[in-house]
């Protein structure tokens, strides 16, 4: 008979169990007030109403509207508006109007400057076109005046007898 080899990585086959503790010191006594009769009012105070939710209705109950509104908590809040809210609103409105008028003025000034630049370029283009026209006319006049002179020169150079 041989002893079978054990895998060293294999977890142990038996778990160690803890032994339950023995009783400790005696528990502390709970102090109660003397028992009294339960009245109808006490029962009503301790009665917890069923949960009403606007999101979940697991049992599918039909819930009246006043219970749904009460579950919202809308009735618990009182809406009060700060007195300075109106002055803040007025200040914002005035600032917006002022900003709009400033933007409109700036746009008008930019349009005026752009129009002046357009007129200036237009005048420069007219002047350049007029100069080009005059130069072309002068060049044509010079050619026409020089034609007889050029033809004479050619005639002299090429020979008179031909």
Phi and psi in degrees as a GROMACS rama.xvg file:
@    title "Ramachandran Plot"
@    xaxis  label "Phi"
@    yaxis  label "Psi"
@TYPE xy
-117.833  152.222  UNK-2
-84.0388  127.244  UNK-3
-69.8742  139.168  UNK-4
-71.0896  144.325  UNK-5
-105.313  142.665  UNK-6
-77.0641  123.317  UNK-7
-69.0933  -20.9833  UNK-8
-85.4101  -18.5232  UNK-9
-67.1052  135.838  UNK-10
-66.778  159.558  UNK-11
-65.429  149.831  UNK-12
-78.6994  -23.7163  UNK-13
-115.912  141.903  UNK-14
-102.679  144.791  UNK-15
-82.7238  124.593  UNK-16
-101.861  142.174  UNK-17
-82.4731  144.342  UNK-18
-84.6451  133.758  UNK-19
-63.273  144.904  UNK-20
-69.9784  155.849  UNK-21
-79.3998  171.672  UNK-22
-65.1439  137.001  UNK-23
-88.533  -145.523  UNK-24
-72.8063  155.264  UNK-25
-63.6748  146.071  UNK-26
-65.723  153.364  UNK-27
-70.9415  140.909  UNK-28
-72.0213  139.787  UNK-29
-90.3665  124.632  UNK-30
-87.5053  123.952  UNK-31
-114.969  148.809  UNK-32
-74.9611  160.304  UNK-33
-63.0705  141.687  UNK-34
-64.3422  144.487  UNK-35
-136.008  165.726  UNK-36
-72.1214  141.815  UNK-37
-87.9982  122.741  UNK-38
-91.6468  169.864  UNK-39
-65.507  -37.5651  UNK-40
-64.6973  -42.7683  UNK-41
-62.7633  -40.2095  UNK-42
-61.7387  -42.7784  UNK-43
-66.015  -36.4346  UNK-44
-67.0174  -36.0384  UNK-45
-83.7809  -8.84607  UNK-46
-73.1727  124.615  UNK-47
-96.1735  123.89  UNK-48
-69.2854  153.918  UNK-49
-65.278  149.366  UNK-50
-69.3689  127.61  UNK-51
-114.649  122.963  UNK-52
-129.023  144.725  UNK-53
-83.4376  -6.67096  UNK-54
-106.324  -41.4643  UNK-55
-119.771  137.997  UNK-56
-142.058  76.5799  UNK-57
-61.8266  -43.8375  UNK-58
-81.1498  -10.1117  UNK-59
75.2926  29.2688  UNK-60
-69.0588  149.792  UNK-61
-88.2689  114.849  UNK-62
-102.506  132.394  UNK-63
-69.2566  157.011  UNK-64
-61.879  -38.2859  UNK-65
-64.5368  -28.9507  UNK-66
-74.4568  -36.9175  UNK-67
-65.6303  -42.3125  UNK-68
-65.862  -38.6416  UNK-69
-65.7339  -32.9617  UNK-70
-70.9161  -26.5103  UNK-71
-64.6545  -35.9303  UNK-72
87.8654  12.6316  UNK-73
-65.5339  -35.8472  UNK-74
-73.3146  -19.1441  UNK-75
-78.1744  -20.1526  UNK-76
-99.1215  138.904  UNK-77
-108.978  128.597  UNK-78
-85.4633  115.046  UNK-79
-124.011  134.43  UNK-80
-106.253  131.918  UNK-81
-63.9168  144.908  UNK-82
-66.806  -30.289  UNK-83
-80.8049  -3.72856  UNK-84
-63.8813  -39.0085  UNK-85
-64.3249  -41.6553  UNK-86
-67.2525  -36.0297  UNK-87
-63.2938  -44.0058  UNK-88
-61.5032  -43.537  UNK-89
-63.0721  -43.5416  UNK-90
-62.1596  -41.811  UNK-91
-64.2978  -40.145  UNK-92
-64.6646  -44.1376  UNK-93
-63.862  -42.1873  UNK-94
-63.2476  -39.8621  UNK-95
-64.4267  -44.1008  UNK-96
-61.3425  -43.517  UNK-97
-61.7634  -44.5617  UNK-98
-63.1065  -41.2249  UNK-99
-62.612  -43.0877  UNK-100
-66.8783  -38.4817  UNK-101
-64.3139  -41.1386  UNK-102
-65.0392  -40.263  UNK-103
-64.2832  -43.3474  UNK-104
-60.3004  -46.3442  UNK-105
-59.9725  -42.8391  UNK-106
-64.098  -40.6128  UNK-107
-63.1356  -42.9964  UNK-108
-62.426  -43.9089  UNK-109
-63.1628  -38.8507  UNK-110
-64.4338  -41.7432  UNK-111
-62.5363  -44.3422  UNK-112
-63.2056  -43.1778  UNK-113
-63.2826  -39.2981  UNK-114
-66.8678  -40.0173  UNK-115
-62.419  -42.761  UNK-116
-62.2796  -39.7963  UNK-117
-62.4464  -45.5951  UNK-118
-63.5262  -40.0953  UNK-119
-62.0658  -46.7016  UNK-120
-64.4546  -37.9637  UNK-121
-62.7003  -42.8144  UNK-122
-64.5809  -41.8819  UNK-123
-61.6359  -40.7917  UNK-124
-65.7056  -38.6653  UNK-125
-63.0655  -44.3626  UNK-126
-61.7728  -43.2394  UNK-127
-63.7951  -39.6015  UNK-128
-66.5312  -40.7369  UNK-129
-64.5562  -41.9631  UNK-130
-62.7303  -42.5209  UNK-131
-63.4827  -39.6668  UNK-132
-62.7511  -46.3022  UNK-133
-63.1353  -42.9341  UNK-134
-62.6879  -41.9319  UNK-135
-63.8891  -42.3548  UNK-136
-63.704  -44.0402  UNK-137
-63.2151  -40.0911  UNK-138
-63.9489  -43.1151  UNK-139
-64.4602  -40.8548  UNK-140
-62.9778  -41.9028  UNK-141
-63.4805  -40.1676  UNK-142
-63.5296  -43.9421  UNK-143
-67.1424  -38.4324  UNK-144
-70.1276  -32.644  UNK-145
-83.5145  -14.686  UNK-146
-56.7156  -50.1821  UNK-147
-63.4731  -36.5364  UNK-148
-67.0776  -44.0005  UNK-149
-65.0275  -42.1944  UNK-150
-65.189  -35.4491  UNK-151
-65.3948  -43.7927  UNK-152
-62.1818  -42.9028  UNK-153
-63.2833  -40.3627  UNK-154
-64.1418  -41.2579  UNK-155
-67.3467  -41.6043  UNK-156
-71.66  -43.4134  UNK-157
-77.7957  -22.4812  UNK-158
118.952  147.601  UNK-159
-87.602  -20.0322  UNK-160
-83.6614  -7.00162  UNK-161
